[in-house]
Amino acid sequence: MSSQYLTLYKMIVLYMLKRCEVPLSKAQIYDFILENEYTTFLTLQEVFSELAVSKLIIEKTVANRTFLEITSEGDETLKFFGNRINPSIRQQIDEYLRANSMKLRNEASILADYRKTGDNEYTAHLVARENGQDIVELNFPVPTEEIAQSICNNWQEKNQEIYQFLVSQLML
Protein backbone atom coordinates (compact mmCIF):
# COMPACT_ATOMS: atom_id res chain seq x y z
CA MET A 1 0.00 0.00 0.00
CA SER A 2 1.39 3.37 -1.00
CA SER A 3 2.22 5.69 1.88
CA GLN A 4 0.35 8.41 -0.07
CA TYR A 5 -2.90 6.47 0.32
CA LEU A 6 -2.24 5.64 3.98
CA THR A 7 -1.67 9.35 4.61
CA LEU A 8 -4.97 10.15 2.89
CA TYR A 9 -6.87 7.60 5.00
CA LYS A 10 -5.27 8.97 8.16
CA MET A 11 -6.33 12.48 7.18
CA ILE A 12 -9.88 11.27 6.54
CA VAL A 13 -10.02 9.73 10.04
CA LEU A 14 -8.55 12.86 11.65
CA TYR A 15 -10.94 15.07 9.69
CA MET A 16 -13.93 13.01 10.83
CA LEU A 17 -12.80 13.20 14.47
CA LYS A 18 -12.23 16.94 14.22
CA ARG A 19 -15.57 17.68 12.57
CA CYS A 20 -17.78 15.54 14.79
CA GLU A 21 -19.18 17.05 17.98
CA VAL A 22 -19.09 13.73 19.86
CA PRO A 23 -16.40 11.06 20.07
CA LEU A 24 -16.65 8.59 17.23
CA SER A 25 -16.21 4.87 17.66
CA LYS A 26 -14.00 2.80 15.40
CA ALA A 27 -17.15 1.05 14.18
CA GLN A 28 -18.72 4.36 13.10
CA ILE A 29 -15.62 5.32 11.14
CA TYR A 30 -15.43 1.82 9.64
CA ASP A 31 -19.05 2.19 8.52
CA PHE A 32 -18.42 5.45 6.67
CA ILE A 33 -15.11 4.51 5.04
CA LEU A 34 -16.07 0.96 4.06
CA GLU A 35 -19.53 2.01 2.87
CA ASN A 36 -17.89 4.53 0.53
CA GLU A 37 -15.34 1.89 -0.52
CA TYR A 38 -12.33 4.12 0.16
CA THR A 39 -10.24 1.22 1.47
CA THR A 40 -10.41 -2.20 3.09
CA PHE A 41 -10.99 -3.23 6.68
CA LEU A 42 -7.39 -4.41 7.11
CA THR A 43 -5.93 -1.18 5.77
CA LEU A 44 -8.17 0.79 8.08
CA GLN A 45 -6.93 -1.28 11.04
CA GLU A 46 -3.39 -0.34 10.05
CA VAL A 47 -4.43 3.32 9.83
CA PHE A 48 -5.92 3.27 13.35
CA SER A 49 -2.83 1.54 14.71
CA GLU A 50 -0.43 4.01 13.13
CA LEU A 51 -2.49 7.00 14.29
CA ALA A 52 -2.47 5.68 17.87
CA VAL A 53 1.26 4.83 17.86
CA SER A 54 2.02 8.31 16.48
CA LYS A 55 -0.16 9.78 19.27
CA LEU A 56 -2.37 11.55 16.74
CA ILE A 57 -5.43 9.90 18.31
CA ILE A 58 -6.31 8.44 21.68
CA GLU A 59 -8.33 5.24 21.92
CA LYS A 60 -10.73 4.85 24.83
CA THR A 61 -12.68 1.66 25.35
CA VAL A 62 -16.05 2.13 27.01
CA ALA A 63 -18.71 -0.55 27.26
CA ASN A 64 -17.14 -2.79 24.60
CA ARG A 65 -16.75 0.09 22.11
CA THR A 66 -13.51 1.82 21.23
CA PHE A 67 -13.94 5.56 20.86
CA LEU A 68 -11.32 7.76 19.24
CA GLU A 69 -10.31 11.30 20.08
CA ILE A 70 -8.01 13.53 18.07
CA THR A 71 -5.02 14.83 20.04
CA SER A 72 -3.45 18.27 19.72
CA GLU A 73 -0.71 16.59 17.65
CA GLY A 74 -3.41 15.09 15.43
CA ASP A 75 -5.03 18.49 15.07
CA GLU A 76 -1.69 20.03 14.02
CA THR A 77 -1.08 17.21 11.55
CA LEU A 78 -4.54 17.72 10.06
CA LYS A 79 -3.85 21.44 9.63
CA PHE A 80 -0.61 20.63 7.83
CA PHE A 81 -1.75 17.70 5.64
CA GLY A 82 -5.54 18.13 5.59
CA ASN A 83 -5.40 19.75 2.17
CA ARG A 84 -4.68 16.27 0.78
CA ILE A 85 -8.33 15.36 1.29
CA ASN A 86 -10.27 15.93 -1.91
CA PRO A 87 -13.03 18.56 -1.42
CA SER A 88 -15.66 16.03 -2.57
CA ILE A 89 -14.54 13.61 0.19
CA ARG A 90 -14.73 16.44 2.75
CA GLN A 91 -18.23 17.18 1.55
CA GLN A 92 -19.21 13.49 1.86
CA ILE A 93 -17.85 13.40 5.42
CA ASP A 94 -19.66 16.60 6.38
CA GLU A 95 -22.92 15.32 4.89
CA TYR A 96 -22.53 11.96 6.67
CA LEU A 97 -21.89 13.64 10.02
CA ARG A 98 -24.83 16.01 9.53
CA ALA A 99 -27.24 13.28 8.38
CA ASN A 100 -26.23 10.91 11.19
CA SER A 101 -25.62 13.40 14.00
CA MET A 102 -28.43 12.11 16.24
CA LYS A 103 -27.47 8.47 15.70
CA LEU A 104 -23.79 9.21 16.35
CA ARG A 105 -24.66 11.23 19.47
CA ASN A 106 -26.87 8.44 20.84
CA GLU A 107 -24.24 5.78 20.19
CA ALA A 108 -21.66 7.84 22.09
CA SER A 109 -24.06 8.74 24.89
CA ILE A 110 -25.96 5.52 25.58
CA LEU A 111 -23.67 2.68 26.62
CA ALA A 112 -24.43 -0.83 27.79
CA ASP A 113 -22.32 -3.86 28.46
CA TYR A 114 -22.17 -6.79 30.82
CA ARG A 115 -19.55 -8.99 32.40
CA LYS A 116 -19.40 -12.24 34.29
CA THR A 117 -18.95 -11.50 37.98
CA GLY A 118 -19.15 -14.96 39.51
CA ASP A 119 -20.59 -18.42 39.14
CA ASN A 120 -24.00 -17.98 37.54
CA GLU A 121 -23.83 -14.21 37.97
CA TYR A 122 -23.46 -11.38 35.47
CA THR A 123 -23.64 -7.64 35.93
CA ALA A 124 -25.26 -5.44 33.29
CA HIS A 125 -23.67 -1.99 33.31
CA LEU A 126 -25.74 0.84 31.79
CA VAL A 127 -24.67 4.45 31.27
CA ALA A 128 -26.28 7.57 29.83
CA ARG A 129 -23.97 10.50 29.14
CA GLU A 130 -24.55 14.09 28.31
CA ASN A 131 -21.77 16.52 27.40
CA GLY A 132 -19.19 13.93 28.42
CA GLN A 133 -20.63 13.47 31.92
CA ASP A 134 -22.46 10.41 33.20
CA ILE A 135 -26.01 11.42 34.09
CA VAL A 136 -27.24 7.90 34.84
CA GLU A 137 -25.20 4.83 35.71
CA LEU A 138 -26.90 1.59 36.67
CA ASN A 139 -25.53 -1.84 37.54
CA PHE A 140 -27.79 -4.87 37.63
CA PRO A 141 -26.60 -8.24 38.96
CA VAL A 142 -28.46 -10.99 37.12
CA PRO A 143 -28.27 -14.81 37.08
CA THR A 144 -27.76 -15.43 33.33
CA GLU A 145 -25.93 -13.99 30.36
CA GLU A 146 -29.18 -13.95 28.38
CA ILE A 147 -30.85 -11.66 30.93
CA ALA A 148 -27.78 -9.38 30.96
CA GLN A 149 -27.89 -9.17 27.14
CA SER A 150 -31.60 -8.43 27.22
CA ILE A 151 -31.13 -5.63 29.75
CA CYS A 152 -28.38 -4.09 27.60
CA ASN A 153 -30.50 -4.31 24.45
CA ASN A 154 -33.53 -2.80 26.19
CA TRP A 155 -31.38 0.06 27.56
CA GLN A 156 -30.31 0.90 24.01
CA GLU A 157 -33.94 0.99 22.86
CA LYS A 158 -35.74 2.40 25.90
CA ASN A 159 -33.21 4.62 27.68
CA GLN A 160 -35.18 7.85 27.19
CA GLU A 161 -38.36 6.32 28.61
CA ILE A 162 -36.45 4.87 31.56
CA TYR A 163 -34.66 8.16 32.27
CA GLN A 164 -37.93 10.12 32.11
CA PHE A 165 -39.59 7.62 34.43
CA LEU A 166 -36.76 7.87 36.97
CA VAL A 167 -36.81 11.66 36.92
CA SER A 168 -40.59 11.83 37.26
CA GLN A 169 -40.56 9.38 40.19
CA LEU A 170 -37.72 11.11 41.97
CA MET A 171 -39.21 14.59 41.62
CA LEU A 172 -42.46 13.69 43.40
Secondary structure as UniProt FT lines:
FT   HELIX           3..19
FT   STRAND          24..25
FT   HELIX           26..35
FT   TURN            36..37
FT   HELIX           41..53
FT   TURN            54..55
FT   STRAND          57..62
FT   TURN            63..64
FT   STRAND          65..70
FT   HELIX           72..81
FT   HELIX           82..84
FT   HELIX           87..99
FT   HELIX           101..109
FT   STRAND          110..118
FT   TURN            119..120
FT   STRAND          121..130
FT   TURN            131..132
FT   STRAND          133..142
FT   HELIX           145..170
//
